[in-house]
Amino acid sequence: MKKEQFERAKKSPDKGVLVHLVCNEADALFYSDEPEALSTQHCTVLTVETFFAAICDGGMAAWFDLDHGQLAHRCPEALRRVGLDEYAALAEETLRFHCKEALPTTVADWGQHLHRIRCRHCEEDPADVYASFDTAFFASLQRNPSEFRARLYDYIVEHESDFVSPAEG
């Protein structure tokens, strides 16, 4: 994105403007290229924002079931990167519920685990499977409802040079 666009979004009183601008850019990269091609910074923003959105929309089951579940194995690290350690531990615990071994490092290797998780969702009610995880997520969220957006915004501002295209000319 252009520097002016980034600066305009950064000046908005709603931190979500900048977060969504960067997330939309990362999402376009996610769908246009291989998910492996995302930079660490774009993957971090996309992974953190879609984790939050999916759980708010449908709990942990939605986190795995939606397209961005392809990045779930990267979520604990991304959450830690932006300073959301409590959520990182919860994401890791949820992932460990399904995957006892070391988490794969690539989207392709994660795919077999994700397929197994999604099949399990068809066989049993995911609401029962994830009740304790969802409860823990929303309890944390209620203690500090603006933390997700604030931390992600700060991460984006800190890594501005990774999101802004070099000036032409």
Accessible surface in RSA format (square Angstrom, percent):
REM  Atomic radii and reference values for relative SASA: ProtOr
REM  Chains: A
REM  Algorithm: Lee & Richards
REM  Probe-radius: 1.40
REM  Slices: 20
REM RES _ NUM      All-atoms   Total-Side   Main-Chain    Non-polar    All polar
REM                ABS   REL    ABS   REL    ABS   REL    ABS   REL    ABS   REL
RES MET A   1    28.40  14.7   4.17   2.8  24.23  57.7  17.21  14.6  11.20  14.8
RES LYS A   2   126.00  61.5 123.97  76.1   2.02   4.8  88.69  79.8  37.30  39.7
RES LYS A   3    97.99  47.8  95.58  58.6   2.42   5.8  71.48  64.3  26.51  28.2
RES GLU A   4   110.46  63.4 104.19  78.8   6.28  14.9  61.68 119.3  48.78  39.8
RES GLN A   5    66.02  36.9  64.43  47.1   1.59   3.8  13.25  28.2  52.77  40.0
RES PHE A   6     0.00   0.0   0.00   0.0   0.00   0.0   0.00   0.0   0.00   0.0
RES GLU A   7    39.78  22.8  39.78  30.1   0.00   0.0  24.09  46.6  15.70  12.8
RES ARG A   8   160.46  67.4 150.33  76.6  10.12  24.1  74.65 102.0  85.81  52.0
RES ALA A   9     7.23   6.6   3.63   5.6   3.59   8.2   6.50   9.2   0.73   1.9
RES LYS A  10    55.71  27.2  47.65  29.2   8.06  19.2  23.54  21.2  32.17  34.3
RES LYS A  11   161.40  78.7 131.84  80.9  29.56  70.4  86.18  77.6  75.22  80.1
RES SER A  12    29.50  24.9  15.84  21.1  13.66  31.5  14.87  31.7  14.63  20.5
RES PRO A  13   141.50 103.1 102.29  93.2  39.21 142.5 115.30  95.2  26.20 162.9
RES ASP A  14    83.60  58.6  76.76  76.4   6.85  16.2  31.05  73.1  52.56  52.4
RES LYS A  15    81.77  39.9  78.19  48.0   3.58   8.5  47.51  42.8  34.26  36.5
RES GLY A  16     2.51   3.1   0.00   N/A   2.51   3.1   2.51   6.9   0.00   0.0
RES VAL A  17    66.99  44.1  59.00  53.4   7.99  19.2  64.36  55.9   2.63   7.1
RES LEU A  18     0.00   0.0   0.00   0.0   0.00   0.0   0.00   0.0   0.00   0.0
RES VAL A  19     0.00   0.0   0.00   0.0   0.00   0.0   0.00   0.0   0.00   0.0
RES HIS A  20    82.21  44.9  82.21  57.1   0.00   0.0  57.37  59.1  24.84  28.9
RES LEU A  21    42.64  23.7  37.57  26.9   5.07  12.7  40.07  28.1   2.57   6.9
RES VAL A  22     0.00   0.0   0.00   0.0   0.00   0.0   0.00   0.0   0.00   0.0
RES CYS A  23    10.31   7.8  10.31  11.5   0.00   0.0   0.17   0.4  10.13  10.9
RES ASN A  24    97.40  67.2  90.81  87.8   6.59  15.9  24.69  59.4  72.71  70.3
RES GLU A  25    46.92  26.9  39.39  29.8   7.53  17.9  32.21  62.3  14.71  12.0
RES ALA A  26     0.00   0.0   0.00   0.0   0.00   0.0   0.00   0.0   0.00   0.0
RES ASP A  27    40.64  28.5  40.60  40.4   0.03   0.1   7.13  16.8  33.51  33.4
RES ALA A  28    61.76  56.8  49.79  76.8  11.97  27.2  59.61  83.9   2.15   5.7
RES LEU A  29    63.42  35.3  62.93  45.0   0.49   1.2  62.95  44.2   0.46   1.2
RES PHE A  30     7.23   3.6   2.93   1.8   4.30  11.2   2.93   1.8   4.30  12.3
RES TYR A  31   122.52  57.2  91.05  51.8  31.47  81.9  82.09  61.7  40.42  49.8
RES SER A  32    84.16  71.1  46.75  62.4  37.42  86.2  49.18 104.7  34.98  49.0
RES ASP A  33    73.67  51.6  57.11  56.8  16.56  39.1  16.52  38.9  57.15  57.0
RES GLU A  34   125.54  72.1 120.54  91.2   5.00  11.9  47.03  91.0  78.51  64.1
RES PRO A  35    17.49  12.7  17.49  15.9   0.00   0.0  17.49  14.4   0.00   0.0
RES GLU A  36    73.71  42.3  52.74  39.9  20.98  49.9  44.19  85.5  29.52  24.1
RES ALA A  37    68.55  63.0  31.68  48.9  36.87  83.9  43.59  61.4  24.96  66.1
RES LEU A  38    14.43   8.0   0.00   0.0  14.43  36.3   0.84   0.6  13.60  36.6
RES SER A  39    47.53  40.2  33.67  44.9  13.86  31.9  45.13  96.1   2.40   3.4
RES THR A  40    72.57  51.6  62.33  63.2  10.24  24.4  29.85  40.1  42.72  64.6
RES GLN A  41    37.86  21.2  37.86  27.7   0.00   0.0   0.00   0.0  37.86  28.7
RES HIS A  42    16.34   8.9  16.34  11.4   0.00   0.0  14.58  15.0   1.76   2.0
RES CYS A  43     9.52   7.2   9.52  10.6   0.00   0.0   4.31  10.9   5.21   5.6
RES THR A  44     0.17   0.1   0.00   0.0   0.17   0.4   0.15   0.2   0.02   0.0
RES VAL A  45     0.00   0.0   0.00   0.0   0.00   0.0   0.00   0.0   0.00   0.0
RES LEU A  46     0.69   0.4   0.69   0.5   0.00   0.0   0.69   0.5   0.00   0.0
RES THR A  47     2.55   1.8   1.78   1.8   0.77   1.8   2.12   2.8   0.43   0.6
RES VAL A  48     0.00   0.0   0.00   0.0   0.00   0.0   0.00   0.0   0.00   0.0
RES GLU A  49    12.98   7.5  12.98   9.8   0.00   0.0   5.13   9.9   7.85   6.4
RES THR A  50    22.24  15.8  20.77  21.1   1.48   3.5  18.33  24.6   3.92   5.9
RES PHE A  51     0.00   0.0   0.00   0.0   0.00   0.0   0.00   0.0   0.00   0.0
RES PHE A  52    41.20  20.6  41.20  25.5   0.00   0.0  41.20  25.0   0.00   0.0
RES ALA A  53    40.25  37.0  36.28  56.0   3.97   9.0  40.25  56.7   0.00   0.0
RES ALA A  54     4.53   4.2   3.91   6.0   0.62   1.4   4.49   6.3   0.04   0.1
RES ILE A  55     0.87   0.5   0.00   0.0   0.87   2.1   0.00   0.0   0.87   2.4
RES CYS A  56    55.74  42.2  27.45  30.6  28.28  66.5  20.12  51.0  35.62  38.4
RES ASP A  57   122.39  85.7  84.34  83.9  38.06  90.0  24.94  58.7  97.45  97.2
RES GLY A  58    45.08  55.6   0.00   N/A  45.08  55.6  27.87  76.5  17.22  38.6
RES GLY A  59     7.47   9.2   0.00   N/A   7.47   9.2   4.73  13.0   2.74   6.1
RES MET A  60     0.00   0.0   0.00   0.0   0.00   0.0   0.00   0.0   0.00   0.0
RES ALA A  61    15.11  13.9  14.74  22.8   0.36   0.8  14.74  20.8   0.36   1.0
RES ALA A  62    16.67  15.3  12.32  19.0   4.35   9.9  16.07  22.6   0.60   1.6
RES TRP A  63     7.33   2.9   5.89   2.8   1.44   3.4   2.76   1.5   4.57   7.4
RES PHE A  64     0.00   0.0   0.00   0.0   0.00   0.0   0.00   0.0   0.00   0.0
RES ASP A  65    64.20  45.0  44.51  44.3  19.69  46.6  22.50  53.0  41.70  41.6
RES LEU A  66    90.90  50.6  88.74  63.5   2.15   5.4  90.90  63.8   0.00   0.0
RES ASP A  67    73.36  51.4  68.43  68.1   4.93  11.7   8.22  19.4  65.14  65.0
RES HIS A  68    30.87  16.9  28.29  19.7   2.57   6.6  19.16  19.7  11.70  13.6
RES GLY A  69     0.11   0.1   0.00   N/A   0.11   0.1   0.00   0.0   0.11   0.3
RES GLN A  70    55.68  31.1  55.35  40.5   0.33   0.8  12.96  27.6  42.72  32.4
RES LEU A  71     0.90   0.5   0.75   0.5   0.15   0.4   0.90   0.6   0.00   0.0
RES ALA A  72     0.39   0.4   0.00   0.0   0.39   0.9   0.36   0.5   0.03   0.1
RES HIS A  73    11.90   6.5   1.36   0.9  10.53  26.9   1.36   1.4  10.53  12.3
RES ARG A  74    51.93  21.8  47.73  24.3   4.21  10.0  28.49  38.9  23.45  14.2
RES CYS A  75     0.00   0.0   0.00   0.0   0.00   0.0   0.00   0.0   0.00   0.0
RES PRO A  76     4.79   3.5   4.79   4.4   0.00   0.0   4.79   4.0   0.00   0.0
RES GLU A  77   109.18  62.7 105.02  79.5   4.16   9.9  39.57  76.5  69.61  56.8
RES ALA A  78     1.29   1.2   1.29   2.0   0.00   0.0   1.29   1.8   0.00   0.0
RES LEU A  79     0.00   0.0   0.00   0.0   0.00   0.0   0.00   0.0   0.00   0.0
RES ARG A  80   101.83  42.8  87.69  44.7  14.13  33.6  46.63  63.7  55.19  33.5
RES ARG A  81    87.42  36.7  56.64  28.9  30.78  73.3  39.00  53.3  48.42  29.3
RES VAL A  82    10.74   7.1   0.00   0.0  10.74  25.9   3.96   3.4   6.78  18.4
RES GLY A  83    27.12  33.4   0.00   N/A  27.12  33.4  19.07  52.3   8.05  18.0
RES LEU A  84     2.29   1.3   0.00   0.0   2.29   5.8   2.29   1.6   0.00   0.0
RES ASP A  85    88.82  62.2  82.82  82.4   6.00  14.2  32.15  75.7  56.67  56.5
RES GLU A  86    93.14  53.5  80.00  60.5  13.14  31.3  50.81  98.3  42.33  34.6
RES TYR A  87     2.31   1.1   2.13   1.2   0.19   0.5   2.06   1.6   0.25   0.3
RES ALA A  88     0.00   0.0   0.00   0.0   0.00   0.0   0.00   0.0   0.00   0.0
RES ALA A  89    54.54  50.2  49.15  75.8   5.40  12.3  50.66  71.3   3.88  10.3
RES LEU A  90    15.63   8.7  14.26  10.2   1.37   3.4  14.92  10.5   0.71   1.9
RES ALA A  91     0.00   0.0   0.00   0.0   0.00   0.0   0.00   0.0   0.00   0.0
RES GLU A  92    54.86  31.5  54.86  41.5   0.00   0.0   9.65  18.7  45.20  36.9
RES GLU A  93   102.44  58.8  95.16  72.0   7.28  17.3  34.50  66.7  67.95  55.5
RES THR A  94     0.00   0.0   0.00   0.0   0.00   0.0   0.00   0.0   0.00   0.0
RES LEU A  95     0.00   0.0   0.00   0.0   0.00   0.0   0.00   0.0   0.00   0.0
RES ARG A  96    82.24  34.5  81.60  41.6   0.64   1.5  42.91  58.6  39.34  23.8
RES PHE A  97    70.60  35.3  56.58  35.0  14.02  36.5  60.74  36.8   9.86  28.2
RES HIS A  98    14.70   8.0   1.98   1.4  12.73  32.6   3.27   3.4  11.43  13.3
RES CYS A  99     0.55   0.4   0.00   0.0   0.55   1.3   0.55   1.4   0.00   0.0
RES LYS A 100   155.45  75.8 131.77  80.9  23.67  56.4 108.98  98.1  46.46  49.5
RES GLU A 101    95.17  54.6  84.09  63.6  11.08  26.4  61.97 119.9  33.20  27.1
RES ALA A 102    84.92  78.1  64.90 100.1  20.03  45.6  69.51  97.9  15.42  40.8
RES LEU A 103    33.84  18.8  18.10  12.9  15.74  39.6  18.10  12.7  15.74  42.4
RES PRO A 104    21.52  15.7   6.32   5.8  15.20  55.3  17.65  14.6   3.87  24.0
RES THR A 105   112.57  80.1  95.39  96.7  17.17  40.9  79.58 106.9  32.99  49.9
RES THR A 106    46.35  33.0  46.35  47.0   0.00   0.0  44.93  60.4   1.41   2.1
RES VAL A 107    15.68  10.3  14.69  13.3   0.99   2.4  14.69  12.8   0.99   2.7
RES ALA A 108    85.62  78.7  57.92  89.4  27.71  63.0  68.90  97.0  16.72  44.3
RES ASP A 109    76.40  53.5  73.57  73.2   2.83   6.7  12.27  28.9  64.13  64.0
RES TRP A 110     0.24   0.1   0.24   0.1   0.00   0.0   0.24   0.1   0.00   0.0
RES GLY A 111    31.45  38.8   0.00   N/A  31.45  38.8  26.73  73.4   4.72  10.6
RES GLN A 112   125.21  70.0 109.43  80.0  15.78  37.6  42.89  91.3  82.32  62.4
RES HIS A 113    16.42   9.0  16.25  11.3   0.18   0.5   9.39   9.7   7.03   8.2
RES LEU A 114     5.85   3.3   5.85   4.2   0.00   0.0   5.85   4.1   0.00   0.0
RES HIS A 115   122.97  67.2 119.57  83.1   3.40   8.7  78.90  81.3  44.06  51.3
RES ARG A 116   109.71  46.1 105.62  53.8   4.09   9.7  73.29 100.2  36.41  22.1
RES ILE A 117     0.69   0.4   0.00   0.0   0.69   1.7   0.69   0.5   0.00   0.0
RES ARG A 118    74.94  31.5  72.82  37.1   2.12   5.1  32.86  44.9  42.09  25.5
RES CYS A 119    49.50  37.4  46.14  51.5   3.36   7.9  17.87  45.3  31.63  34.1
RES ARG A 120    73.54  30.9  72.21  36.8   1.32   3.1  24.20  33.1  49.34  29.9
RES HIS A 121    19.75  10.8   8.23   5.7  11.51  29.4   8.40   8.7  11.35  13.2
RES CYS A 122   116.72  88.3  76.38  85.2  40.34  94.8  31.57  80.0  85.15  91.8
RES GLU A 123   142.48  81.8 104.29  78.9  38.19  90.9  46.20  89.4  96.28  78.6
RES GLU A 124    74.75  42.9  63.09  47.7  11.66  27.8  34.73  67.2  40.02  32.7
RES ASP A 125    80.49  56.4  66.34  66.0  14.16  33.5  29.62  69.7  50.88  50.7
RES PRO A 126    28.92  21.1  28.67  26.1   0.25   0.9  28.77  23.8   0.15   1.0
RES ALA A 127    64.15  59.0  50.25  77.5  13.90  31.6  58.04  81.7   6.12  16.2
RES ASP A 128   111.87  78.4  90.69  90.3  21.18  50.1  30.77  72.4  81.10  80.9
RES VAL A 129    20.94  13.8   4.72   4.3  16.23  39.1  11.84  10.3   9.10  24.7
RES TYR A 130     0.83   0.4   0.83   0.5   0.00   0.0   0.83   0.6   0.00   0.0
RES ALA A 131    52.56  48.3  47.26  72.9   5.30  12.1  52.07  73.3   0.50   1.3
RES SER A 132    80.87  68.3  66.03  88.1  14.84  34.2  55.50 118.2  25.37  35.5
RES PHE A 133    16.19   8.1  16.05   9.9   0.14   0.4  16.19   9.8   0.00   0.0
RES ASP A 134    28.99  20.3  28.87  28.7   0.12   0.3  12.84  30.2  16.15  16.1
RES THR A 135    94.13  66.9  86.32  87.5   7.81  18.6  67.74  91.0  26.39  39.9
RES ALA A 136    41.92  38.5  34.26  52.9   7.66  17.4  40.50  57.0   1.41   3.7
RES PHE A 137     0.00   0.0   0.00   0.0   0.00   0.0   0.00   0.0   0.00   0.0
RES PHE A 138    76.25  38.1  75.74  46.9   0.51   1.3  76.24  46.2   0.01   0.0
RES ALA A 139    45.23  41.6  35.08  54.1  10.15  23.1  42.60  60.0   2.63   7.0
RES SER A 140     9.75   8.2   6.75   9.0   3.01   6.9   0.85   1.8   8.90  12.5
RES LEU A 141    24.51  13.7  24.51  17.5   0.00   0.0  24.51  17.2   0.00   0.0
RES GLN A 142   149.14  83.4 126.54  92.5  22.60  53.8  34.52  73.5 114.62  86.9
RES ARG A 143   158.62  66.6 123.02  62.7  35.60  84.8  79.34 108.4  79.28  48.0
RES ASN A 144    64.98  44.8  63.35  61.2   1.64   3.9  15.87  38.2  49.12  47.5
RES PRO A 145    95.76  69.8  81.79  74.6  13.98  50.8  81.94  67.7  13.82  85.9
RES SER A 146    73.22  61.9  68.94  92.0   4.28   9.9  46.52  99.1  26.70  37.4
RES GLU A 147    33.99  19.5  30.69  23.2   3.30   7.9   5.97  11.6  28.02  22.9
RES PHE A 148     5.51   2.8   5.41   3.3   0.11   0.3   5.41   3.3   0.11   0.3
RES ARG A 149    61.29  25.7  59.76  30.5   1.54   3.7  27.22  37.2  34.07  20.6
RES ALA A 150    29.09  26.7  28.74  44.4   0.35   0.8  28.74  40.5   0.35   0.9
RES ARG A 151   100.04  42.0  98.43  50.2   1.61   3.8  13.16  18.0  86.88  52.7
RES LEU A 152     0.99   0.6   0.99   0.7   0.00   0.0   0.99   0.7   0.00   0.0
RES TYR A 153    28.95  13.5  28.95  16.5   0.00   0.0  14.44  10.9  14.51  17.9
RES ASP A 154    73.07  51.2  69.58  69.3   3.49   8.2  22.84  53.7  50.23  50.1
RES TYR A 155     9.15   4.3   6.12   3.5   3.03   7.9   7.75   5.8   1.40   1.7
RES ILE A 156     0.00   0.0   0.00   0.0   0.00   0.0   0.00   0.0   0.00   0.0
RES VAL A 157    49.06  32.3  41.55  37.6   7.51  18.1  41.55  36.1   7.51  20.4
RES GLU A 158   137.75  79.1 100.91  76.3  36.84  87.7  44.80  86.7  92.95  75.9
RES HIS A 159    47.36  25.9  45.47  31.6   1.89   4.8  20.68  21.3  26.68  31.0
RES GLU A 160    28.69  16.5  27.84  21.1   0.86   2.0  14.77  28.6  13.92  11.4
RES SER A 161    99.63  84.2  73.07  97.5  26.56  61.2  53.43 113.8  46.20  64.7
RES ASP A 162    64.39  45.1  42.01  41.8  22.38  52.9   7.85  18.5  56.54  56.4
RES PHE A 163     4.36   2.2   0.00   0.0   4.36  11.3   1.66   1.0   2.70   7.7
RES VAL A 164    23.31  15.3  11.35  10.3  11.95  28.8  12.14  10.5  11.17  30.3
RES SER A 165    55.92  47.3  45.96  61.3   9.96  22.9  26.96  57.4  28.96  40.6
RES PRO A 166   119.13  86.8  99.35  90.6  19.78  71.9 110.90  91.6   8.22  51.1
RES ALA A 167   105.17  96.7  64.69  99.8  40.47  92.1  75.06 105.7  30.10  79.7
RES GLU A 168   158.60  91.1 123.04  93.1  35.55  84.6  56.36 109.0 102.23  83.5
RES GLY A 169   125.93 155.3   0.00   N/A 125.93 155.3  64.63 177.4  61.30 137.3
END  Absolute sums over single chains surface
CHAIN  1 A     8548.2       6985.9       1562.3       4686.9       3861.3
END  Absolute sums over all chains
TOTAL          8548.2       6985.9       1562.3       4686.9       3861.3
